[in-house]
């Protein structure tokens, strides 16, 4: 039992060490593969980004590295939860901080209504009249028996 646990721990450590995620920037001009430690394993820049100047390149690369690192960290949390169970993963999160998914999660705020609220007087509804003849027609509109 103890040896199995040791093997599982070693396997988890090796999985986490190999975990890397590739993310493309929303503008499509940069793609980064990064580990959960923030190591950049691959960087691809579109020529159009290079024409925008050094400041733009730096901002886009930094943002894409952050997105890729967050994705790798989230993948690590997910692997850890699968291997150790949700309870242990929650305990680890309480020590090291929230996973990227939890820390960036924002509930959806309903949009404000585009239509202004109705103002003015409402017409009263016409009263419902209980008419037995009308009910008979709708029960069998084609007169079939």
QUIQUI-V383361 format. One record per helix or strand. SS is the DSSP state (~ for helix, > for strand). FROM is the first residue (numbers start at 0). TO is the last residue. If there is no record, write none. Layout:
ss:SS from:FROM to:TO
ss:SS from:FROM to:TO
This chain:
ss:~ from:1 to:17
ss:> from:19 to:23
ss:> from:29 to:34
ss:> from:39 to:44
ss:~ from:46 to:49
ss:~ from:53 to:83
ss:~ from:85 to:95
ss:~ from:99 to:103
ss:~ from:131 to:138
